[in-house]
Each structure stands twice: as C-alpha cells, then as structure tokens.
Amino acid sequence: MAEPDDRNRQVLNAYTALRKALLLIPPIMIEIPETWGNIAPVDAEKSVKRARKVLADMPGDDYTNTLLVYLILDWLDALYMARMWHTSHDPIHGELVDQALMRFHVALVILDRDGQK
C-alpha cells in the first residue's frame, strides 16, 4: 500500500497524463490547467468535469471518446478516494485510490497502444 505522499504524487502524475491525453487524442484539443499544483484541487476537479462534458458532445471515434471518459472518471475517483483517505485514514480508501489509479493507467495504455496503430 502506498504512503500518503506517494499517493498524492501518483494522483498528480495521473492528472498530468490526463491533461496530455486530452490535448493529443481527441480531434479537438481539450485543455485543462497545466498543473493542479498551482491551482486548487477543486478547480482542477471542475476543469476535468467540464472536459468530460465537452468530450460527450465531441464528434469522433466513440471507442476513443469512451476510453477518455473512463480516464476522466477514474482520475476523479482517485481524487475523491484520496480525499476520503486523508480524512478517515481508513485503509480501504487507500486501496480504492490504488485501484482507481490502476484502472486509469490501463485505459491510458490502451489509448497509447491504439494511437500507435
């Protein structure tokens, strides 16, 4: 199980990967703030939720758009569980962060693999 600082770093790294994916994969770039280290996490959360709404109305490949939505949902899940874990210190919340990040990275690998075809 990851330590608090490690989980925070992993959630931040996932945000950076999400930002890159939204800029490079859709037919139209979707931009979210460059780093949530310089903005409040709640503002990063709002930006990611707006990106999900934009993506839902975006033309293009449904398969890719669905994977991008999964990426967004899994990042939000990791963020919410990390907040709960920091408040409660219940190990199950930490495990839920880890699982959300694992799903996030699986979707990212699939997007990367499909983009290289």
Buried (B, 14 or more C-beta within 10 A) or exposed (E): EBEEEEBBEBBBEBBEBBBEBBEEBBEEEBEBBEEBEEBEBEEBBBBBEEBBEBBEEBEEBEEBBEBBBBBBBBBBBBBBBBBBBBEEEEEEBBBBBBBBBEBBBBBBEBBEEEEEE
